[in-house]
Amino acid sequence: MFAFLLPARKALGHVGRECLSSALARLAPAIRPLQSSRRGVFTIAALGALAACEPIDTSLDRAAPAIDNSAPVAVALLVPRGSANASDEVLARALENAARLAIADLGDVAIDLRVYGTAGSAATAQQVALQAVSDGAKIILGPVYAENANAAAVVVASSGVNVLAFSNNTSIAGGNLFILGPTFDNTADRLTRYAVRQNKGRTVVVYSEDVAGRAGLAAIEGALARNGGTAVGAISHEFSQNGVMQAVPQIVSAVRSGSAESIFMTADTAGALPLLTQLLPEAGVSPATTQYIGLTRWDIPSQTTDLPGVQGGWFALPDPEMSARFRSRYSAAYGESPHPIGGLAYDGIAAIGALVSSGRSDALSRASLTQSAGFQGVNGIFRLRTDGTNERGLAVAQIRDRQVVVIDPAPRAFGGAGF
């Protein structure tokens, strides 16, 4: 996961405008339909809450195109260039820059990167995906927005070409479509595993009454069930100041009646987090005795770490050392800081390069993409799962004296500590 955060109310991840009826049917029963949000950029609140409009027909699955190791491997990069949206142009440039930086690091592996603009449109994404396959692409990297990624994957499924999308929307994953963006499930798993080890596994989940909040609730409850924790209560609040204030007495009651050891919040720093962490201690639930845990990044923006209520709180983040190294290298190469999701393009190329270096003709098959050892990305290790989602190595951090302190390092290999 990466150093970025945008208000979830303004932009529900980069999931875009989706077919909600299809999406919500695939979520936990507790999630009920809400009006969808306009497409935004990316948020750490990985939202598996909106689905694409057309499911991928897995009966069309075919063998991936064979790799000819005597020639550069054609890789199509689909970026939101041409949408007339200034932020899309910035994002498109950043993704291409990161991809080319990754190619430069591959050594003897030759990648023929071919960049196509989707204009931020599902229809255009389909057209350019077909064109890319016609041009000889062996794999597609991108697009960003979930409905675009789904559209591209559906139209090329019969060709066997796999798609590594920059989306964090788990509901579109599957078939020939893999998502590279970090997910709620991944973050919730990492934090609940750590909480259980620290005897903080009896938790009250506090979530907002919106799509993001309900998706977060589902992820946390699922992670608790998988990792030996217990949800002793689940309290919702409206996405408003008054809604948060009304929920506080219920949260306090749930903590006390359930002998909760922790409170796991879905709120982000642009939403209810500052108010919750102010009011709960005032109501008698001190972070010194009841561990506060966050599903989102609590260090972005950096001023969040100054809030009295977040002191001692836990959250997950990517390997800080590796993230800093990528930011430094990108800035040196391009004279500007990387876009928050630019690293996903680097990760995609890194994975492709690692597989192609094996010399196998089936290097870009589903079986190869989902090999258990995973890959090394700019923010740490990651691997693609057979269901099209991903798993990333995360660190657990705590805010102490207004500083972010890693209390459980990100794993450097799958199967070790942290997994």
C-alpha positions as CSV (number, residue, x, y, z in Angstrom):
1,M,0.0,0.0,0.0
2,F,1.2,3.4,-0.6
3,A,1.5,6.9,0.8
4,F,-1.7,8.3,-0.3
5,L,-5.2,9.1,0.8
6,L,-8.2,10.8,-0.6
7,P,-11.6,11.4,1.0
8,A,-13.6,8.2,0.6
9,R,-16.8,10.3,0.5
10,K,-15.4,12.2,-2.5
11,A,-13.9,9.2,-4.3
12,L,-14.5,5.6,-3.5
13,G,-11.1,4.4,-4.4
14,H,-10.6,4.3,-8.1
15,V,-13.5,2.0,-8.5
16,G,-15.4,4.4,-10.7
17,R,-19.1,4.3,-11.5
18,E,-20.2,0.7,-11.3
19,C,-23.3,-1.4,-11.6
20,L,-24.3,-1.4,-7.9
21,S,-26.9,-4.1,-8.1
22,S,-24.3,-6.6,-9.4
23,A,-21.6,-5.4,-7.0
24,L,-23.6,-5.4,-3.8
25,A,-24.9,-8.9,-4.5
26,R,-21.3,-10.1,-4.2
27,L,-20.6,-8.4,-0.9
28,A,-21.5,-9.5,2.6
29,P,-25.2,-9.6,3.4
30,A,-24.7,-6.7,5.8
31,I,-24.0,-4.4,2.9
32,R,-27.1,-2.8,1.4
33,P,-27.2,-0.8,-1.8
34,L,-26.2,2.8,-1.7
35,Q,-25.9,5.4,-4.4
36,S,-22.5,5.0,-6.2
37,S,-19.9,7.7,-6.1
38,R,-18.2,9.4,-9.0
39,R,-15.0,7.9,-10.1
40,G,-12.0,9.2,-8.1
41,V,-8.4,8.4,-7.9
42,F,-7.1,5.9,-5.3
43,T,-7.5,5.5,-1.5
44,I,-5.9,3.3,1.0
45,A,-9.5,2.2,1.8
46,A,-9.4,-0.6,-0.6
47,L,-13.0,-0.9,-1.7
48,G,-14.4,-4.2,-2.9
49,A,-17.7,-2.5,-2.8
50,L,-18.6,-1.8,-6.4
51,A,-18.6,-4.3,-9.1
52,A,-18.2,-4.1,-12.8
53,C,-21.1,-4.3,-15.1
54,E,-20.3,-7.5,-16.9
55,P,-18.9,-10.7,-15.3
56,I,-16.1,-12.4,-17.0
57,D,-17.1,-15.7,-18.6
58,T,-14.6,-18.1,-17.3
59,S,-15.7,-20.7,-19.9
60,L,-13.7,-18.6,-22.3
61,D,-10.4,-19.1,-20.5
62,R,-7.7,-20.1,-22.8
63,A,-4.0,-20.6,-22.6
64,A,-2.0,-17.4,-22.4
65,P,-0.1,-16.4,-25.6
66,A,3.3,-18.2,-25.8
67,I,6.4,-16.1,-25.2
68,D,9.1,-16.1,-27.8
69,N,12.3,-15.5,-25.8
70,S,14.2,-14.5,-28.8
71,A,12.4,-11.2,-29.1
72,P,11.2,-8.5,-26.7
73,V,7.9,-9.3,-24.9
74,A,5.1,-7.0,-26.0
75,V,3.4,-5.5,-22.9
76,A,0.4,-3.2,-23.3
77,L,0.1,-0.4,-20.7
78,L,-3.5,1.1,-20.6
79,V,-3.6,4.5,-18.9
80,P,-6.4,7.1,-18.6
81,R,-4.8,9.5,-21.1
82,G,-7.1,11.5,-23.3
83,S,-10.0,11.9,-20.8
84,A,-9.8,15.7,-20.8
85,N,-9.4,15.4,-17.0
86,A,-6.2,17.0,-15.8
87,S,-5.7,14.5,-13.0
88,D,-6.0,11.6,-15.4
89,E,-3.2,13.0,-17.5
90,V,-1.0,13.3,-14.5
91,L,-1.8,9.8,-13.5
92,A,-1.2,8.5,-17.0
93,R,2.2,10.1,-17.1
94,A,3.1,8.7,-13.7
95,L,2.1,5.2,-14.6
96,E,4.1,5.2,-17.8
97,N,7.1,6.7,-16.0
98,A,7.0,4.1,-13.3
99,A,6.7,1.3,-15.8
100,R,9.7,2.6,-17.8
101,L,11.7,2.8,-14.6
102,A,10.9,-0.8,-13.8
103,I,11.9,-1.8,-17.3
104,A,15.3,-0.1,-16.8
105,D,15.8,-2.3,-13.8
106,L,15.1,-5.6,-15.5
107,G,18.6,-6.1,-16.9
108,D,18.6,-8.6,-19.7
109,V,14.9,-9.0,-19.9
110,A,13.6,-7.1,-22.9
111,I,10.1,-5.6,-22.7
112,D,8.4,-3.8,-25.6
113,L,6.1,-1.4,-23.8
114,R,3.2,-0.2,-25.8
115,V,1.1,2.6,-24.2
116,Y,-2.6,3.1,-25.0
117,G,-4.9,5.8,-23.8
118,T,-8.3,4.7,-22.5
119,A,-9.7,8.3,-22.1
120,G,-11.0,7.0,-18.7
121,S,-13.8,5.3,-20.7
122,A,-14.9,1.6,-20.5
123,A,-15.8,1.6,-24.2
124,T,-12.4,3.1,-25.2
125,A,-10.7,0.6,-22.8
126,Q,-12.3,-2.2,-24.7
127,Q,-11.2,-0.8,-28.1
128,V,-7.6,-0.3,-27.1
129,A,-7.4,-3.7,-25.4
130,L,-8.5,-5.4,-28.6
131,Q,-6.0,-3.2,-30.5
132,A,-3.3,-4.2,-28.1
133,V,-3.9,-7.9,-28.5
134,S,-4.1,-7.4,-32.3
135,D,-0.7,-5.6,-32.1
136,G,0.8,-8.7,-30.4
137,A,0.5,-7.9,-26.6
138,K,1.2,-10.9,-24.5
139,I,-0.3,-9.3,-21.4
140,I,-2.1,-6.1,-20.5
141,L,-1.1,-3.8,-17.6
142,G,-3.9,-1.5,-16.5
143,P,-6.4,0.1,-16.8
144,V,-6.9,2.1,-13.6
145,Y,-10.7,2.4,-13.1
146,A,-12.6,-0.8,-12.3
147,E,-15.3,-0.6,-14.9
148,N,-12.6,0.1,-17.5
149,A,-10.5,-2.9,-16.3
150,N,-13.5,-5.2,-16.4
151,A,-14.4,-4.1,-19.9
152,A,-10.9,-4.7,-21.1
153,A,-10.6,-8.1,-19.5
154,V,-14.0,-9.3,-20.8
155,V,-13.2,-8.4,-24.4
156,V,-9.8,-10.1,-24.5
157,A,-10.7,-13.2,-22.3
158,S,-11.1,-15.5,-25.3
159,S,-7.6,-14.6,-26.5
160,G,-6.0,-15.9,-23.3
161,V,-4.4,-12.5,-22.6
162,N,-4.3,-11.8,-18.8
163,V,-5.0,-8.3,-17.4
164,L,-3.2,-6.8,-14.4
165,A,-5.3,-3.9,-13.5
166,F,-4.4,-1.0,-11.2
167,S,-7.8,-1.2,-9.4
168,N,-8.3,-2.1,-5.8
169,N,-11.8,-3.4,-6.4
170,T,-11.9,-7.1,-5.4
171,S,-15.4,-7.6,-7.0
172,I,-14.0,-7.4,-10.5
173,A,-11.2,-9.9,-9.9
174,G,-11.3,-13.3,-11.4
175,G,-10.9,-15.1,-14.7
176,N,-8.2,-13.3,-16.7
177,L,-8.4,-10.2,-14.5
178,F,-6.1,-9.6,-11.6
179,I,-6.0,-6.5,-9.5
180,L,-2.8,-4.9,-8.2
181,G,-4.2,-2.4,-5.8
182,P,-4.1,-3.0,-2.0
183,T,-7.4,-4.3,-0.5
184,F,-9.3,-4.0,2.8
185,D,-9.1,-7.8,3.2
186,N,-5.3,-7.7,3.1
187,T,-5.0,-4.8,5.6
188,A,-7.6,-6.3,7.9
189,D,-5.9,-9.7,7.9
190,R,-2.5,-8.2,8.8
191,L,-3.9,-6.1,11.7
192,T,-6.1,-8.8,13.1
193,R,-3.3,-11.4,13.1
194,Y,-1.1,-9.0,15.0
195,A,-3.9,-8.0,17.4
196,V,-4.7,-11.6,18.3
197,R,-1.0,-12.2,19.0
198,Q,-1.0,-9.2,21.3
199,N,-4.2,-10.3,23.1
200,K,-6.2,-7.5,21.6
201,G,-8.4,-9.7,19.5
202,R,-11.7,-9.0,21.2
203,T,-12.8,-6.0,19.2
204,V,-15.7,-3.6,18.6
205,V,-15.9,-2.7,14.9
206,V,-16.8,0.9,14.2
207,Y,-17.9,1.6,10.7
208,S,-19.5,4.4,8.7
209,E,-23.0,4.0,7.1
210,D,-21.7,4.1,3.5
211,V,-20.4,1.7,1.0
212,A,-16.8,2.1,2.1
213,G,-17.7,1.5,5.7
214,R,-19.8,-1.6,5.1
215,A,-17.0,-3.0,2.9
216,G,-14.6,-2.4,5.7
217,L,-16.9,-4.0,8.2
218,A,-17.1,-7.2,6.0
219,A,-13.3,-7.3,5.7
220,I,-12.7,-6.9,9.4
221,E,-15.3,-9.4,10.5
222,G,-13.9,-11.9,7.9
223,A,-10.4,-11.3,9.1
224,L,-11.3,-11.8,12.7
225,A,-13.0,-15.1,11.9
226,R,-10.0,-16.3,9.9
227,N,-7.4,-15.3,12.5
228,G,-8.9,-16.2,15.8
229,G,-10.3,-12.9,16.9
230,T,-13.8,-12.0,18.0
231,A,-16.1,-9.2,17.0
232,V,-17.9,-8.4,20.3
233,G,-19.8,-5.6,18.7
234,A,-20.3,-3.7,15.4
235,I,-21.5,-0.1,15.7
236,S,-22.2,2.1,12.7
237,H,-22.4,5.9,12.4
238,E,-23.7,8.2,9.8
239,F,-21.1,10.1,7.7
240,S,-21.7,13.3,9.7
241,Q,-20.6,15.0,12.8
242,N,-23.9,14.5,14.5
243,G,-23.9,10.8,13.4
244,V,-20.6,10.2,15.0
245,M,-21.6,12.0,18.2
246,Q,-24.8,9.8,18.5
247,A,-22.8,6.6,18.0
248,V,-20.2,7.3,20.7
249,P,-22.4,6.1,23.6
250,Q,-23.2,2.9,21.7
251,I,-19.6,2.3,21.1
252,V,-18.7,2.8,24.8
253,S,-21.5,0.5,25.8
254,A,-20.3,-2.2,23.4
255,V,-16.8,-2.0,24.6
256,R,-17.8,-2.3,28.2
257,S,-20.4,-5.0,27.8
258,G,-18.2,-7.1,25.5
259,S,-15.0,-6.6,27.5
260,A,-13.4,-5.4,24.3
261,E,-9.7,-5.2,24.1
262,S,-9.7,-3.0,21.0
263,I,-11.7,-0.8,18.7
264,F,-11.2,-1.4,15.0
265,M,-12.3,1.6,12.9
266,T,-12.9,1.9,9.2
267,A,-12.9,5.7,9.3
268,D,-10.1,7.6,7.5
269,T,-8.4,10.9,8.4
270,A,-10.6,12.8,5.9
271,G,-13.7,11.5,7.5
272,A,-14.7,10.6,11.1
273,L,-11.4,9.5,12.5
274,P,-10.4,12.8,14.1
275,L,-13.8,13.2,15.8
276,L,-14.0,9.6,16.9
277,T,-10.6,9.6,18.5
278,Q,-11.4,12.9,20.2
279,L,-14.8,11.8,21.6
280,L,-14.1,8.3,22.6
281,P,-11.4,9.1,25.2
282,E,-13.7,11.9,26.5
283,A,-16.4,9.3,27.0
284,G,-14.2,7.0,29.0
285,V,-12.7,4.7,26.4
286,S,-9.0,5.5,26.6
287,P,-6.6,4.4,24.0
288,A,-4.2,3.6,26.9
289,T,-6.5,0.7,27.9
290,T,-8.5,-0.1,24.8
291,Q,-6.3,-0.4,21.7
292,Y,-7.4,1.8,18.8
293,I,-6.8,0.1,15.4
294,G,-7.4,1.7,11.9
295,L,-8.2,0.1,8.6
296,T,-6.8,3.1,6.8
297,R,-3.5,5.0,6.9
298,W,-3.3,7.2,10.0
299,D,-0.2,9.0,8.9
300,I,-1.7,10.8,5.9
301,P,-1.8,13.7,5.9
302,S,1.1,13.9,8.2
303,Q,-0.7,16.4,10.5
304,T,-3.0,13.5,11.6
305,T,-0.2,12.2,13.8
306,D,-0.5,15.3,15.9
307,L,-4.0,14.4,17.1
308,P,-4.1,13.4,20.8
309,G,-6.6,10.7,20.2
310,V,-4.5,8.7,17.7
311,Q,-1.5,8.4,19.9
312,G,-0.8,4.7,20.5
313,G,-3.1,3.7,17.6
314,W,-2.2,0.9,15.2
315,F,-2.5,0.9,11.4
316,A,-0.8,-1.0,8.5
317,L,1.5,0.4,5.9
318,P,3.9,-0.9,3.2
319,D,7.5,-1.5,3.9
320,P,8.7,2.1,4.7
321,E,12.3,1.5,3.7
322,M,11.3,0.2,0.3
323,S,8.7,2.9,-0.3
324,A,11.2,5.6,0.5
325,R,13.7,4.1,-1.9
326,F,11.2,4.1,-4.7
327,R,10.2,7.7,-4.1
328,S,13.8,8.7,-4.1
329,R,14.6,6.9,-7.3
330,Y,11.5,8.2,-9.1
331,S,12.2,11.8,-8.0
332,A,15.8,11.5,-9.2
333,A,14.7,10.1,-12.6
334,Y,11.7,12.4,-13.3
335,G,12.2,15.5,-11.1
336,E,8.9,15.1,-9.3
337,S,7.4,12.8,-6.6
338,P,5.7,9.6,-7.8
339,H,1.9,9.5,-8.0
340,P,0.3,7.6,-5.1
341,I,-0.5,4.6,-7.3
342,G,2.5,5.0,-9.7
343,G,4.2,2.1,-7.9
344,L,1.5,-0.3,-9.1
345,A,2.9,0.1,-12.7
346,Y,6.4,-0.7,-11.4
347,D,5.1,-3.7,-9.6
348,G,3.3,-5.0,-12.7
349,I,6.4,-4.7,-14.8
350,A,8.6,-6.2,-12.1
351,A,6.3,-9.3,-11.9
352,I,6.2,-9.7,-15.7
353,G,10.0,-9.3,-15.9
354,A,10.6,-11.9,-13.2
355,L,8.4,-14.4,-15.0
356,V,9.8,-13.8,-18.4
357,S,13.3,-14.2,-17.1
358,S,12.5,-17.8,-16.5
359,G,12.7,-18.4,-20.2
360,R,9.5,-20.4,-20.3
361,S,7.0,-20.0,-23.1
362,D,4.1,-20.1,-20.7
363,A,5.7,-17.4,-18.4
364,L,2.6,-15.2,-18.4
365,S,0.0,-17.9,-17.8
366,R,-2.4,-17.8,-14.8
367,A,-0.4,-20.6,-13.1
368,S,2.8,-18.6,-13.5
369,L,1.2,-15.3,-12.4
370,T,-0.1,-16.9,-9.2
371,Q,3.0,-18.8,-8.2
372,S,3.2,-18.8,-4.4
373,A,6.7,-17.2,-4.0
374,G,5.3,-13.9,-5.2
375,F,7.2,-10.9,-6.4
376,Q,9.3,-8.0,-5.0
377,G,7.6,-4.7,-5.6
378,V,8.5,-1.1,-4.8
379,N,6.5,-1.3,-1.5
380,G,7.5,-4.8,-0.5
381,I,6.5,-8.3,-1.5
382,F,3.2,-9.1,-3.1
383,R,1.6,-12.0,-4.9
384,L,-1.4,-12.6,-7.1
385,R,-4.0,-15.0,-5.9
386,T,-6.0,-17.5,-8.0
387,D,-9.2,-15.6,-7.4
388,G,-7.6,-12.5,-9.0
389,T,-7.0,-10.6,-5.8
390,N,-3.6,-10.0,-4.3
391,E,-1.7,-10.3,-1.0
392,R,0.9,-7.7,0.1
393,G,3.4,-7.8,2.8
394,L,2.6,-4.9,5.3
395,A,4.1,-3.5,8.4
396,V,2.2,-2.7,11.5
397,A,2.9,0.8,12.8
398,Q,2.0,2.8,15.9
399,I,1.8,6.5,16.4
400,R,4.0,7.5,19.4
401,D,4.7,11.0,20.4
402,R,3.4,12.2,17.0
403,Q,5.8,9.9,15.2
404,V,5.1,6.8,13.1
405,V,7.0,3.8,14.6
406,V,7.0,0.4,13.0
407,I,6.2,-2.2,15.7
408,D,6.0,-5.3,13.5
409,P,8.1,-5.1,10.3
410,A,6.7,-6.0,6.9
411,P,7.6,-9.6,6.0
412,R,10.2,-10.0,3.3
413,A,9.0,-13.5,2.2
414,F,5.6,-15.2,2.2
415,G,5.0,-17.8,4.9
416,G,7.1,-16.0,7.5
417,A,6.2,-13.6,10.3
418,G,3.4,-11.3,9.4
419,F,1.5,-14.0,7.4
